[in-house]
Amino acid sequence: MPMPTGHPPPSASSTLVQRLPRHLKMGELRAFMAVMEHRSFRKAATVLHLSQPAVTKAIAALEHTLGVKLFDRLANGIEPTLHAQGFAPHAAAIFDQLRRAALELTRLSSGATGHLRVGTVPMPAIPFLPLAVGRLIDAHPDVQVSVIEERESELFDRLRRRDIELAILRLALVEPSEDMRVSRLFDEKLCVLAAKSHPLASHPQPSWPELLRHRWVLPPADCWFYEFVQRTLARLEMPMPHAVVETLSIQQQFNMALHGGLLAFGMRSQISFAPGRDFLVRLPFELPVMGAMVASVGLKAHEPSPLARLLVEAMRAVTQPTSDEADDVPSQALTAASLAHASAQA
């Protein structure tokens, strides 16, 4: 019977931890990320300006180093294995850290003080962000800010990949996961917008049936804002207006209200910061909504940088008048019961 040596054999994980820093090559990581993105060795080779055999060799070497298979070869292409899917976020983080290091060295060499990458939903859905960024760079002229526009789910993915540090969005139809830090900026309200020349613009207290009799511009039924409005009205047992114009573009919805004499839905901050706000009015008919908080979202595992904190402070300063302002026109008492009663009379 063999005698114990006193030292247990190294585990596979500890062996890999020791081997990986010594044998991992950046060229192999670049090939891996390109194949993951394009799901093709040929396309990855084209993007990397390499031959296909060179990419195949790099992936094989990386598989040997990791001790796992990364891609399954199928008749119609390739498919990443579970090991590849688990390794990919870490590989992306390596390149992100290198990019950040390069940017930091460049900034230090040029005398600049920092770089902040921020994500937001397409403008002008978050219209106050340009004003806040303007405040930030006025106070700190040497900083650089990159703004990325994506949908909410893509912004969450970019946060996890650390491609952005902050995501600025409305938490109406999305809920950040538990690994994310949410900092409230203000709570939104759903409003009815009209041009100052609209007949209802001077009406002291229009009812919902009166509003329904006018022409409306609405987003398409398959977009999130339509669903958001529909859910808000459904909770209050109120019918949706009939759209004579449909457009996904928020800017076009505002234009139709401004120049076409149509009514439109909008969030309160949109009209507060809209380019044509001097010619638009918010009718005294605000709808109570649930879960319409506008927030800055980041990762709990990473403390926000000084620049990120400064931007959040600037956004709060810009939006404070919006969140605290009193109505400039008298509002109706919009209880669910009164709204339901008004709808029943339509």
Residue frames relative to the residue before (quaternion, step in Angstrom):
aa qw qx qy qz dx dy dz
M 1.0000 0.0000 0.0000 0.0000 0.00 0.00 0.00
P 0.4219 -0.7291 0.4637 0.2747 3.64 -0.60 1.02
M 0.4534 -0.6841 0.5102 0.2573 3.51 -1.11 0.82
P 0.4981 -0.6437 0.4787 0.3293 3.60 -1.01 0.71
T 0.4340 -0.7204 0.4870 0.2355 3.55 -0.98 0.80
G 0.5060 -0.6491 0.4302 0.3708 3.57 1.21 -0.40
H 0.7335 0.3146 -0.2108 0.5644 3.59 1.26 -0.22
P 0.3603 -0.7364 0.5212 0.2371 3.63 -0.55 1.06
P 0.5656 -0.5943 0.4363 0.3695 3.59 -1.10 0.62
P 0.5425 -0.6291 0.4307 0.3526 3.59 -0.98 0.71
S 0.4577 -0.6730 0.5080 0.2822 3.56 -1.07 0.77
A 0.6560 -0.5140 0.3717 0.4090 3.54 -1.28 0.36
S 0.6554 0.5220 -0.3233 0.4398 3.58 1.00 -0.80
S 0.6744 0.4813 -0.3124 0.4646 3.60 0.92 -0.85
T 0.6112 0.5405 -0.3498 0.4604 3.58 1.09 -0.66
L 0.6679 0.4950 -0.2990 0.4686 3.57 0.94 -0.88
V 0.6212 0.5434 -0.3415 0.4497 3.59 1.01 -0.78
Q 0.6861 0.4654 -0.2814 0.4832 3.57 1.01 -0.78
R 0.7043 0.4921 -0.2695 0.4350 3.58 0.98 -0.84
L 0.6332 0.6067 -0.3401 0.3396 3.56 0.94 -0.93
P 0.6931 0.4658 -0.3237 0.4448 3.68 0.73 -0.85
R 0.6747 0.5087 -0.2989 0.4435 3.60 1.10 -0.63
H 0.8109 0.3243 -0.1298 0.4695 3.57 0.98 -0.83
L 0.5454 0.6281 -0.4134 0.3703 3.62 1.17 -0.34
K 0.1416 -0.7976 0.5849 0.0421 3.57 -0.91 0.99
M 0.5423 -0.6510 0.4267 0.3164 3.56 -0.97 0.88
G 0.6150 0.5578 -0.3525 0.4317 3.60 1.03 -0.69
E 0.6477 0.5045 -0.3136 0.4771 3.56 1.07 -0.74
L 0.6364 0.5170 -0.3282 0.4690 3.58 1.04 -0.75
R 0.6383 0.5217 -0.3262 0.4625 3.59 0.98 -0.82
A 0.6489 0.5047 -0.3162 0.4736 3.58 0.97 -0.82
F 0.6426 0.5301 -0.3196 0.4516 3.58 0.98 -0.86
M 0.6864 0.4795 -0.2944 0.4606 3.59 0.84 -0.95
A 0.6448 0.5133 -0.3263 0.4629 3.60 1.02 -0.72
V 0.6577 0.4849 -0.3180 0.4808 3.61 0.97 -0.78
M 0.6208 0.5343 -0.3437 0.4594 3.60 1.02 -0.73
E 0.6916 0.4891 -0.2856 0.4481 3.57 0.91 -0.89
H 0.8019 0.3255 -0.1478 0.4788 3.58 0.84 -0.98
R 0.3011 -0.7854 0.4911 0.2266 3.59 1.32 -0.20
S 0.6944 0.3863 -0.2650 0.5463 3.56 1.08 0.74
F 0.4265 -0.6853 0.5277 0.2647 3.58 -0.92 0.91
R 0.6462 0.5310 -0.3276 0.4395 3.58 0.99 -0.81
K 0.6848 0.4703 -0.2933 0.4731 3.60 0.87 -0.93
A 0.6247 0.5319 -0.3394 0.4600 3.58 1.04 -0.75
A 0.6421 0.5212 -0.3242 0.4593 3.58 0.98 -0.80
T 0.6397 0.5235 -0.3263 0.4585 3.58 0.99 -0.81
V 0.6738 0.4981 -0.2989 0.4566 3.58 0.88 -0.93
L 0.7362 0.4208 -0.2256 0.4796 3.58 0.98 -0.86
H 0.3708 -0.7371 0.4760 0.3042 3.59 1.33 -0.15
L 0.4933 0.6042 -0.4499 0.4349 3.51 0.97 0.99
S 0.5424 -0.5645 0.4820 0.3935 3.54 -1.29 0.11
Q 0.6142 -0.5561 0.3991 0.3927 3.58 -1.17 0.48
P 0.6336 0.5181 -0.3561 0.4509 3.66 0.91 -0.72
A 0.6275 0.5364 -0.3472 0.4449 3.61 1.05 -0.69
V 0.6475 0.4981 -0.3153 0.4830 3.59 1.02 -0.78
T 0.6353 0.5276 -0.3230 0.4623 3.58 0.96 -0.88
K 0.6604 0.5061 -0.3039 0.4640 3.58 0.96 -0.88
A 0.6482 0.5217 -0.3228 0.4511 3.59 0.99 -0.82
I 0.6576 0.4982 -0.3133 0.4703 3.60 0.97 -0.83
A 0.6353 0.5253 -0.3281 0.4613 3.58 1.00 -0.81
A 0.6523 0.5083 -0.3153 0.4656 3.59 0.97 -0.83
L 0.6554 0.4996 -0.3151 0.4707 3.58 1.00 -0.81
E 0.6265 0.5235 -0.3373 0.4687 3.60 1.00 -0.75
H 0.6382 0.5188 -0.3232 0.4681 3.59 1.03 -0.78
T 0.6605 0.5085 -0.3117 0.4562 3.58 0.94 -0.87
L 0.7266 0.4299 -0.2376 0.4804 3.58 0.92 -0.95
G 0.3611 -0.7554 0.4751 0.2707 3.57 1.15 -0.54
V 0.6763 0.4222 -0.2922 0.5281 3.56 1.21 0.49
K 0.4824 -0.6256 0.5222 0.3212 3.53 -1.31 0.37
L 0.2675 -0.8081 0.5116 0.1172 3.57 -0.84 0.99
F 0.8133 0.1167 -0.0452 0.5682 3.60 1.06 -0.67
D 0.2861 -0.7151 0.6131 0.1760 3.50 -1.18 0.77
R 0.3067 -0.7464 0.5622 0.1812 3.57 -0.83 1.00
L 0.0839 -0.8021 0.5913 0.0030 3.55 -0.67 1.18
A 0.6865 -0.4840 0.3399 0.4230 3.55 -1.28 0.23
N 0.7825 0.3137 -0.1620 0.5129 3.58 1.00 -0.78
G 0.8090 -0.1460 0.0668 0.5655 3.59 1.18 0.44
I 0.5489 -0.5809 0.4652 0.3806 3.57 -1.09 -0.72
E 0.1791 -0.7647 0.6122 0.0918 3.51 -1.28 0.49
P 0.4138 -0.7074 0.5004 0.2792 3.65 -0.76 0.90
T 0.4286 -0.6843 0.5281 0.2631 3.55 -1.04 0.78
L 0.6894 -0.4411 0.3549 0.4519 3.57 -1.30 0.05
H 0.6147 0.5425 -0.3475 0.4551 3.58 1.09 -0.69
A 0.6525 0.5064 -0.3161 0.4668 3.59 0.97 -0.82
Q 0.6610 0.5076 -0.3099 0.4576 3.57 0.94 -0.86
G 0.6743 0.4823 -0.2970 0.4738 3.57 1.07 -0.69
F 0.6808 0.4927 -0.2807 0.4637 3.58 1.11 -0.70
A 0.5739 0.6581 -0.3684 0.3192 3.59 1.06 -0.76
P 0.6727 0.4872 -0.3412 0.4401 3.69 0.76 -0.82
H 0.6540 0.5069 -0.3173 0.4633 3.58 1.05 -0.70
A 0.6249 0.5174 -0.3368 0.4778 3.57 1.06 -0.71
A 0.6437 0.5133 -0.3218 0.4676 3.59 0.99 -0.84
A 0.6426 0.5305 -0.3241 0.4479 3.59 1.02 -0.80
I 0.5987 0.5566 -0.3604 0.4494 3.60 1.09 -0.67
F 0.6905 0.4593 -0.2848 0.4807 3.58 0.87 -0.94
D 0.6191 0.5417 -0.3498 0.4483 3.57 1.06 -0.69
Q 0.6629 0.4975 -0.3080 0.4672 3.57 0.95 -0.83
L 0.6405 0.5114 -0.3259 0.4712 3.57 1.04 -0.73
R 0.6387 0.5158 -0.3267 0.4683 3.57 1.03 -0.81
R 0.6509 0.5119 -0.3129 0.4651 3.56 0.98 -0.86
A 0.6424 0.5214 -0.3233 0.4592 3.58 1.01 -0.83
A 0.6499 0.5132 -0.3149 0.4638 3.58 0.99 -0.86
L 0.6526 0.5081 -0.3115 0.4678 3.58 0.97 -0.87
E 0.6599 0.5140 -0.3158 0.4480 3.56 0.93 -0.88
L 0.6534 0.5038 -0.3152 0.4690 3.57 0.95 -0.84
T 0.6415 0.5199 -0.3182 0.4657 3.57 1.03 -0.83
R 0.6583 0.5086 -0.3109 0.4596 3.57 0.94 -0.92
L 0.6623 0.5066 -0.3118 0.4555 3.58 0.94 -0.89
S 0.6596 0.5151 -0.3102 0.4509 3.55 1.00 -0.82
S 0.7374 0.4122 -0.2289 0.4836 3.58 1.04 -0.76
G 0.5466 -0.6376 0.3891 0.3786 3.58 1.26 -0.10
A 0.4733 0.6528 -0.4595 0.3725 3.63 1.24 0.12
T 0.4435 -0.7433 0.4542 0.2108 3.54 -1.23 0.45
G 0.8245 -0.1941 0.1139 0.5193 3.63 1.09 -0.10
H 0.2475 -0.7477 0.6049 0.1175 3.50 -1.38 0.36
L 0.0798 -0.8011 0.5932 0.0039 3.57 -0.85 0.99
R 0.1571 -0.7690 0.6150 0.0763 3.56 -0.93 0.96
V 0.0525 -0.8101 0.5818 -0.0506 3.54 -0.66 1.22
G 0.2027 -0.7697 0.5930 0.1216 3.57 -1.07 0.76
T 0.0410 0.7843 -0.6181 0.0333 3.54 -1.12 0.68
V 0.5511 -0.5603 0.4789 0.3912 3.55 -1.27 0.26
P 0.6944 -0.5134 0.2804 0.4190 3.62 -1.11 0.57
M 0.5069 -0.6411 0.4953 0.2947 3.53 -1.04 0.91
P 0.6471 -0.1665 -0.7339 -0.1217 1.60 -2.19 1.20
A 0.1966 0.8117 -0.5311 0.1430 3.60 1.04 0.68
I 0.7439 0.1787 -0.1436 0.6277 3.60 1.14 -0.58
P 0.0638 -0.8880 0.4535 0.0425 3.60 0.54 1.17
F 0.6295 0.5716 -0.3461 0.3965 3.61 1.15 -0.39
L 0.5056 0.6873 -0.4188 0.3107 3.60 1.20 -0.42
P 0.6515 0.5031 -0.3536 0.4443 3.68 0.82 -0.76
L 0.6376 0.5209 -0.3360 0.4574 3.59 1.02 -0.73
A 0.6641 0.4979 -0.3046 0.4673 3.57 0.99 -0.85
V 0.6368 0.5092 -0.3280 0.4771 3.59 0.99 -0.79
G 0.6215 0.5436 -0.3378 0.4517 3.58 1.03 -0.76
R 0.6393 0.5156 -0.3202 0.4721 3.57 0.99 -0.82
L 0.6562 0.5335 -0.3128 0.4322 3.55 0.94 -0.95
I 0.7402 0.4117 -0.2476 0.4704 3.59 0.76 -0.99
D 0.5587 0.5594 -0.4008 0.4629 3.59 1.21 -0.31
A 0.7114 0.4432 -0.2501 0.4846 3.57 0.97 -0.88
H 0.7860 0.1523 -0.0626 0.5959 3.59 1.15 -0.68
P 0.1385 -0.8709 0.4640 0.0836 3.59 0.43 1.20
D 0.6673 0.5205 -0.3186 0.4270 3.62 1.15 -0.31
V 0.5449 0.6156 -0.4207 0.3836 3.60 1.20 -0.02
Q 0.2301 -0.7363 0.6159 0.1601 3.54 -1.32 0.36
V 0.1105 -0.7922 0.5996 0.0279 3.58 -0.92 0.96
S 0.1328 -0.7560 0.6369 0.0717 3.56 -0.95 0.94
V 0.1348 -0.7891 0.5973 0.0483 3.59 -0.84 1.03
I 0.1366 -0.7921 0.5944 0.0236 3.54 -0.73 1.18
E 0.2078 -0.7763 0.5845 0.1117 3.60 -0.87 0.97
E 0.1849 0.7541 -0.6095 0.1602 3.57 -0.80 1.08
R 0.5775 -0.5240 0.4760 0.4067 3.53 -1.36 0.05
E 0.7210 -0.4830 0.2781 0.4118 3.58 -1.25 0.50
S 0.6833 0.4912 -0.3047 0.4460 3.61 0.81 -0.96
E 0.6520 0.5057 -0.3159 0.4684 3.60 1.02 -0.77
L 0.6146 0.5400 -0.3486 0.4573 3.58 1.08 -0.67
F 0.6342 0.5172 -0.3318 0.4693 3.59 0.99 -0.78
D 0.6387 0.5149 -0.3261 0.4697 3.60 1.00 -0.79
R 0.6628 0.5004 -0.3121 0.4613 3.58 0.95 -0.82
L 0.5979 0.5469 -0.3608 0.4619 3.60 1.08 -0.64
R 0.6888 0.4821 -0.2888 0.4579 3.57 0.86 -0.94
R 0.6746 0.4567 -0.2916 0.5013 3.59 1.12 -0.62
R 0.3698 -0.7493 0.4540 0.3093 3.55 1.40 -0.16
D 0.3180 0.7344 -0.5193 0.2997 3.52 1.10 0.78
I 0.7484 0.1332 -0.1143 0.6396 3.57 1.29 -0.43
E 0.4188 -0.7052 0.5093 0.2606 3.56 -1.19 0.47
L 0.7904 0.1337 -0.0546 0.5953 3.57 1.10 -0.71
A 0.1358 -0.7303 0.6595 0.1155 3.53 -1.27 0.58
I 0.1558 -0.7818 0.6002 0.0658 3.57 -0.81 1.05
L 0.2582 0.7841 -0.5169 0.2267 3.59 -0.44 1.17
R 0.5045 -0.5978 0.5247 0.3360 3.50 -1.42 0.15
L 0.2912 -0.7608 0.5571 0.1616 3.56 -0.90 0.93
A 0.2002 0.8104 -0.5211 0.1780 3.56 0.76 1.07
L 0.8225 0.1260 -0.0400 0.5532 3.58 0.78 -1.02
V 0.6987 0.3979 -0.2682 0.5307 3.59 1.25 0.08
E 0.1521 -0.7716 0.6119 0.0839 3.55 -1.19 0.59
P 0.3995 -0.7208 0.5055 0.2556 3.61 -0.58 1.08
S 0.4961 -0.6565 0.4831 0.2991 3.55 -1.12 0.69
E 0.7095 -0.5032 0.3027 0.3895 3.55 -1.31 0.27
D 0.6288 0.5375 -0.3538 0.4365 3.61 1.17 -0.28
M 0.6544 0.5206 -0.2994 0.4595 3.58 1.30 0.04
R 0.3447 -0.7207 0.5725 0.1843 3.52 -1.17 0.75
V 0.1442 -0.8000 0.5805 0.0474 3.58 -0.76 1.07
S 0.0688 -0.7820 0.6194 0.0110 3.56 -0.81 1.08
R 0.3529 -0.7639 0.5043 0.1938 3.56 -0.44 1.23
L 0.2255 -0.7486 0.6092 0.1329 3.54 -1.08 0.84
F 0.7223 -0.3032 0.2044 0.5871 3.59 0.87 -0.96
D 0.4568 -0.6574 0.5239 0.2910 3.56 -1.32 0.21
E 0.3861 -0.7435 0.5100 0.1951 3.54 -0.90 1.01
K 0.1663 -0.7307 0.6451 0.1489 3.53 -1.38 0.24
L 0.3933 -0.7012 0.5460 0.2357 3.54 -1.12 0.73
C 0.0801 -0.8258 0.5579 -0.0194 3.57 -0.66 1.15
V 0.3507 -0.6584 0.6107 0.2657 3.50 -1.40 0.16
L 0.1717 -0.8121 0.5558 0.0463 3.56 -0.71 1.15
A 0.0367 0.7765 -0.6283 0.0299 3.54 -1.18 0.65
A 0.5612 -0.5610 0.4726 0.3835 3.53 -1.28 0.32
K 0.6099 -0.5673 0.4060 0.3760 3.56 -1.17 0.54
S 0.6674 0.4947 -0.2981 0.4700 3.58 1.20 -0.48
H 0.4699 0.6831 -0.4474 0.3353 3.63 1.24 -0.10
P 0.6000 -0.5980 0.3900 0.3611 3.63 -1.02 0.73
L 0.7021 0.4662 -0.2806 0.4593 3.60 1.05 -0.68
A 0.4752 0.7060 -0.4343 0.2951 3.59 1.23 -0.27
S 0.7482 0.3585 -0.2082 0.5180 3.59 1.10 -0.62
H 0.4577 0.6790 -0.4546 0.3505 3.58 1.28 0.09
P 0.4353 -0.7334 0.4451 0.2731 3.64 -0.66 0.99
Q 0.8163 -0.0337 0.0564 0.5738 3.62 0.93 -0.81
P 0.0577 -0.8146 0.5766 0.0238 3.62 0.24 1.18
S 0.3672 -0.7135 0.5504 0.2307 3.57 -1.06 0.74
W 0.6613 -0.5052 0.3693 0.4135 3.55 -1.27 0.29
P 0.6333 0.5098 -0.3563 0.4605 3.66 0.89 -0.71
E 0.6307 0.5211 -0.3469 0.4586 3.61 1.01 -0.69
L 0.6574 0.5078 -0.3132 0.4603 3.57 0.96 -0.83
L 0.6417 0.5446 -0.3260 0.4305 3.57 1.02 -0.78
R 0.6398 0.5460 -0.3319 0.4271 3.60 1.12 -0.54
H 0.6455 0.5092 -0.3252 0.4671 3.59 1.24 -0.23
R 0.5906 -0.5831 0.4298 0.3555 3.55 -1.32 0.28
W 0.1727 -0.8049 0.5661 0.0425 3.55 -1.03 0.91
V 0.2002 -0.6852 0.6743 0.1888 3.50 -1.39 0.38
L 0.0293 -0.8076 0.5873 -0.0446 3.55 -0.81 1.08
P 0.5238 -0.5848 0.4914 0.3771 3.58 -1.23 0.32
P 0.6407 -0.5170 0.3786 0.4229 3.63 -1.19 0.31
A 0.6185 -0.5997 0.3731 0.3444 3.57 -1.15 0.69
D 0.7017 0.4713 -0.2826 0.4534 3.62 1.15 -0.43
C 0.5895 0.5592 -0.3953 0.4284 3.62 1.18 0.29
W 0.6668 -0.5569 0.3275 0.3714 3.55 -1.20 0.63
F 0.6599 0.5215 -0.3399 0.4206 3.63 0.93 -0.78
Y 0.6030 0.5322 -0.3547 0.4769 3.59 1.08 -0.66
E 0.6559 0.5040 -0.3101 0.4687 3.60 0.92 -0.92
F 0.6331 0.5378 -0.3247 0.4522 3.56 1.02 -0.82
V 0.6671 0.4799 -0.2947 0.4877 3.60 0.90 -0.92
Q 0.6537 0.5299 -0.3129 0.4405 3.58 0.91 -0.94
R 0.6670 0.4905 -0.3064 0.4697 3.59 0.93 -0.87
T 0.6309 0.5354 -0.3329 0.4522 3.59 1.01 -0.79
L 0.6933 0.4640 -0.2769 0.4768 3.58 0.89 -0.93
A 0.6317 0.5466 -0.3367 0.4346 3.58 1.01 -0.80
R 0.6246 0.5367 -0.3457 0.4499 3.61 1.02 -0.74
L 0.7348 0.3907 -0.2150 0.5111 3.56 1.13 -0.67
E 0.4203 -0.7291 0.4363 0.3183 3.57 1.36 0.17
M 0.4341 0.6756 -0.4644 0.3734 3.54 0.97 0.93
P 0.4517 -0.6946 0.4818 0.2853 3.62 -0.92 0.79
M 0.5156 -0.6129 0.5020 0.3262 3.53 -1.25 0.54
P 0.4954 -0.6217 0.4999 0.3438 3.60 -1.08 0.58
H 0.4627 -0.6423 0.5280 0.3076 3.54 -1.29 0.36
A 0.3135 -0.7663 0.5338 0.1721 3.57 -0.78 1.02
V 0.2041 -0.7443 0.6197 0.1427 3.55 -0.92 0.90
V 0.7527 0.1646 -0.1294 0.6242 3.57 1.33 -0.31
E 0.1116 -0.7662 0.6296 0.0635 3.55 -1.03 0.86
T 0.1797 0.7623 -0.6117 0.1113 3.57 -0.99 0.83
L 0.4356 -0.6978 0.5088 0.2538 3.55 -1.01 0.83
S 0.6205 0.5800 -0.3348 0.4080 3.58 1.12 -0.66
I 0.4169 -0.6983 0.5265 0.2479 3.56 -0.79 1.02
Q 0.6297 0.5400 -0.3364 0.4458 3.56 1.01 -0.79
Q 0.6666 0.4883 -0.3063 0.4726 3.60 0.97 -0.80
Q 0.6010 0.5419 -0.3663 0.4594 3.59 1.07 -0.64
F 0.6519 0.4951 -0.3092 0.4841 3.58 0.99 -0.83
N 0.6468 0.5248 -0.3247 0.4481 3.57 0.96 -0.84
M 0.6449 0.5153 -0.3212 0.4642 3.59 1.02 -0.80
A 0.6422 0.4970 -0.3234 0.4858 3.57 1.07 -0.68
L 0.6854 0.5034 -0.2855 0.4420 3.56 0.94 -0.92
H 0.8398 0.2376 -0.0643 0.4838 3.54 0.73 -1.13
G 0.7267 0.4431 -0.2470 0.4631 3.59 1.19 -0.39
G 0.4718 -0.7039 0.4266 0.3162 3.57 1.26 -0.01
L 0.4880 0.6641 -0.4292 0.3696 3.62 1.20 0.46
L 0.4228 -0.6404 0.5668 0.2997 3.52 -1.33 0.32
A 0.0575 -0.7961 0.6024 0.0097 3.55 -1.14 0.64
F 0.4179 -0.6467 0.5660 0.2946 3.52 -1.27 0.47
G 0.1053 0.7807 -0.6138 0.0514 3.54 -1.19 0.55
M 0.4811 -0.6216 0.5167 0.3392 3.53 -1.25 0.36
R 0.6418 -0.5873 0.3300 0.3666 3.54 -1.03 0.80
S 0.6587 0.5152 -0.3258 0.4410 3.59 0.99 -0.77
Q 0.5822 0.5979 -0.3829 0.3962 3.57 1.13 -0.58
I 0.7065 0.4281 -0.2769 0.4909 3.57 0.85 -0.88
S 0.6032 0.5660 -0.3669 0.4256 3.61 1.09 -0.57
F 0.7954 0.2596 -0.1241 0.5334 3.59 1.10 -0.71
A 0.4120 0.7326 -0.4656 0.2772 3.62 1.24 0.04
P 0.5880 -0.5929 0.4102 0.3666 3.61 -1.07 0.70
G 0.7692 0.3428 -0.1915 0.5041 3.63 1.02 -0.73
R 0.2376 0.8290 -0.4867 0.1397 3.56 1.21 0.47
D 0.6112 0.5662 -0.3623 0.4178 3.62 1.12 -0.52
F 0.7355 0.3813 -0.2197 0.5151 3.58 1.24 -0.37
L 0.6351 0.4816 -0.3268 0.5078 3.58 1.32 0.10
V 0.1450 -0.7612 0.6206 0.1200 3.54 -1.21 0.49
R 0.3558 -0.6804 0.5962 0.2345 3.50 -1.24 0.56
L 0.3491 -0.7522 0.5165 0.2136 3.58 -0.45 1.17
P 0.5306 -0.6542 0.4318 0.3225 3.62 -1.05 0.70
F 0.5342 0.5835 -0.4141 0.4502 3.53 0.74 1.11
E 0.0994 0.8095 -0.5662 0.1197 3.57 0.30 1.28
L 0.3130 -0.7701 0.5349 0.1513 3.54 -0.95 0.96
P 0.4149 -0.6933 0.5190 0.2790 3.61 -0.84 0.87
V 0.0640 -0.8055 0.5890 -0.0059 3.57 -0.77 1.04
M 0.3457 -0.7182 0.5694 0.2012 3.53 -1.27 0.52
G 0.8591 0.1789 -0.1070 0.4675 3.54 -1.14 0.67
A 0.4709 0.6817 -0.4447 0.3403 3.59 1.06 0.65
M 0.2398 0.7867 -0.5292 0.2087 3.56 1.05 0.74
V 0.2457 -0.7112 0.6369 0.1680 3.54 -1.13 0.76
A 0.0214 0.8390 -0.5336 0.1039 3.54 -0.67 1.12
S 0.3711 -0.6385 0.6163 0.2735 3.47 -1.42 0.26
V 0.1053 -0.8127 0.5730 0.0095 3.58 -0.73 1.09
G 0.0578 0.7796 -0.6207 0.0598 3.54 -0.99 0.95
L 0.6086 -0.5469 0.4181 0.3947 3.57 -1.28 -0.06
K 0.4961 -0.6659 0.4718 0.2965 3.57 -0.93 0.90
A 0.6654 0.5459 -0.3053 0.4075 3.56 1.02 -0.79
H 0.7515 0.3212 -0.1852 0.5456 3.60 1.24 -0.31
E 0.3987 -0.7124 0.5298 0.2298 3.52 -0.73 1.11
P 0.5003 -0.6552 0.4616 0.3276 3.62 -0.92 0.80
S 0.5008 -0.6510 0.4858 0.2991 3.54 -1.07 0.79
P 0.6653 -0.4865 0.3619 0.4355 3.61 -1.21 0.28
L 0.6419 0.5186 -0.3334 0.4559 3.61 0.99 -0.75
A 0.6346 0.5243 -0.3329 0.4600 3.59 1.00 -0.80
R 0.6469 0.5097 -0.3203 0.4681 3.59 0.97 -0.81
L 0.6528 0.5167 -0.3182 0.4535 3.58 0.97 -0.83
L 0.6492 0.5076 -0.3267 0.4628 3.59 1.01 -0.76
V 0.6343 0.5162 -0.3370 0.4666 3.58 0.97 -0.79
E 0.6353 0.5144 -0.3299 0.4722 3.60 1.00 -0.79
A 0.6545 0.5076 -0.3173 0.4618 3.60 0.97 -0.82
M 0.6434 0.5119 -0.3277 0.4654 3.61 0.99 -0.78
R 0.6489 0.5010 -0.3272 0.4699 3.59 0.96 -0.77
A 0.6468 0.5151 -0.3278 0.4570 3.59 0.99 -0.76
V 0.6676 0.5060 -0.2985 0.4574 3.58 0.99 -0.85
T 0.7642 0.3954 -0.1996 0.4689 3.57 0.93 -0.92
Q 0.4460 0.7149 -0.4562 0.2862 3.61 1.18 -0.17
P 0.6568 0.4889 -0.3458 0.4583 3.65 0.87 -0.74
T 0.6394 0.5355 -0.3283 0.4434 3.59 1.08 -0.73
S 0.7182 0.4522 -0.2660 0.4571 3.57 0.89 -0.89
D 0.7564 0.3873 -0.2100 0.4834 3.59 1.13 -0.59
E 0.5170 0.6937 -0.4167 0.2791 3.58 1.17 -0.45
A 0.4151 -0.6625 0.5570 0.2803 3.55 -1.17 0.59
D 0.6011 -0.5589 0.4189 0.3883 3.55 -1.13 0.55
D 0.3494 -0.7399 0.5341 0.2125 3.55 -0.98 0.86
V 0.7189 0.2473 -0.2240 0.6098 3.57 1.34 0.11
P 0.5676 -0.6074 0.4084 0.3770 3.62 -1.02 0.60
S 0.2714 -0.7711 0.5580 0.1425 3.56 -0.94 0.92
Q 0.4963 -0.6192 0.5134 0.3266 3.51 -1.26 0.51
A 0.4861 -0.6035 0.5250 0.3520 3.55 -1.24 0.35
L 0.0995 -0.8556 0.5078 0.0142 3.54 -0.04 1.31
T 0.0951 0.7787 -0.6098 0.1129 3.56 0.31 1.18
A 0.6392 -0.5334 0.3822 0.4011 3.54 -1.20 0.48
A 0.6535 0.5234 -0.3263 0.4388 3.59 0.98 -0.81
S 0.6867 0.4799 -0.3033 0.4540 3.59 0.88 -0.90
L 0.6424 0.5158 -0.3258 0.4639 3.57 1.05 -0.73
A 0.6480 0.5100 -0.3230 0.4645 3.57 0.96 -0.80
H 0.6405 0.5174 -0.3237 0.4661 3.56 1.04 -0.78
A 0.6479 0.5132 -0.3156 0.4661 3.59 0.97 -0.85
S 0.6542 0.5161 -0.3166 0.4532 3.59 1.00 -0.84
A 0.6443 0.5412 -0.3330 0.4256 3.56 1.00 -0.76
Q 0.6699 0.4963 -0.2992 0.4641 3.57 1.20 -0.50
A 0.4777 0.6930 -0.4304 0.3261 3.60 1.28 -0.18
